[in-house]
Amino acid sequence: MTNTQQPKMSKGFTMIELIFVIVIIGILASVAIPRLAATRDDAKIATALSETGMILRETTAYYTANGHFEDTASAMSNAADFNKTSGSVDGDDAVFTYYTPKNGSGVEACVDFKIYNTDGNVTIGENSAAASGNVCRGLRQSNTFKIQLTGSHPVGGSHVSF
């Protein structure tokens, strides 16, 4: 009688199988990562659009309730990146600027709100600085910004009638 032993079968993956899995994961990652980055920018653009509309609503509500605009942005709106950049509200007009996130880090001036105490108008327009960030460019190129937000918005004065 001869003692014949069966060779042990090793259980595992071959090197070729592992390389194929790594290649497939690499291909999926190269497709998915840019899409995730674009989705993140889209979310920031949607937030910026929402905040721009919120600033318009809050400043016009402040004027309607008080009959005048304030000299500080924080008195009229809760938006964190909304600051006065020039002018005096006690004079004819003032400019308040909304800042959006810039590529990488920091913020950039994106949208100007010109407020006029004499007639209670708010005019929204693009800041004169060149927008290099994806969020500011996306905000400015959106139809909501172009059609609904840009331009003059009468708030009080002779525009209110009973």
VENVEN-V717912 format. One record per pair of residues at least 4 apart in sequence whose C-alpha atoms are under 6 Angstrom apart, sorted by the first residue. I is the first residue (numbers start at 0). GAP is how many residues later the second one is. Records with the same first field share a line. If there is no record, write none. Layout:
I=GAP, GAP
This chain:
28=4
44=90, 94
53=4
54=4, 22
56=4
57=19
58=17
59=95
61=4, 14
62=4, 5, 6
67=49
70=18
72=10
80=17, 18
81=15, 16
82=13, 14
83=12
84=10, 11
85=8, 9
86=7
87=6
88=4, 5
91=24
92=22, 23
93=20, 21
94=18, 19
95=16, 17
96=14, 15
97=12, 13
98=8, 9, 10, 11
99=7, 8, 36
100=6
101=4, 5, 6, 31
102=30
109=17, 26
110=14, 15, 16
111=12, 13, 14, 15
112=10, 11
113=8, 9
114=6, 7
115=4, 5
118=38
119=35, 36
120=32, 33, 34
121=30, 31
122=28, 29, 30
123=26, 27
124=25
133=4
142=4
143=4
144=4, 5
145=4
155=4
